[in-house]
């Protein structure tokens, strides 16, 4: 049976994927339907980017097992995630960057803190294609409470897999006239079309690489 913590993680990832939308590279879309009846759609091969719920923050404690506010050592948040995308070759390339803002409670002495993060490619909102783990290093000067660093990642996606089949594109782009029996029907609601769009949809997600205890803390605080 899946544990409560694992269920929380699954719900968190799916929630972000559902909300991510088309936040990636916004160029002239692969599909633009603006003269039909009842539908306007824009699609690009570039992946959307986002931070899954409960993975954008990390809290380090001085003493293991004591998760009280008085025992907090360092807190950090991931923000300002952005991407640059190129889809001009057989591989769609997305370079992702983000800022990490941190605060420590004990400001005595200079200190380095390294925090692990992941960058993963998700297909169709469910399937993990790749996952890479890195680390970002924060440098606190003596007497300094706050520090900031930048993290980076990248992803390659097969251009053909991110491209809708021609027949699906035709079904979406076919112009409909008022009075047609399907004029008011959204082709994206068709199960076959919807499944094809999902298969061709990729997201790049970044977050802190948390253990189960850290993820549960974020989900319940």
Buried (B, 14 or more C-beta within 10 A) or exposed (E): EEEEBEEBBEBBBBEBBEEBEBBBBEEEBBBEBEEBBEBEBBBBBBBBBBBBBBBBBBBBBEEEEEBEEEBBEBBBBBEEBEBEBEBEEEBBBBBBBBBBBBBBBEBEEEBEBEBEBBBBBBBBBEEEBEEEEBEBEBEBEEEEEEBEBEBEBBBBBEBEEBBBEEEBBEBBBEEBEEEEEEBEBBBBEBEEBBEBBEBBBBBBBBBBBBEEEBBBBBBEE
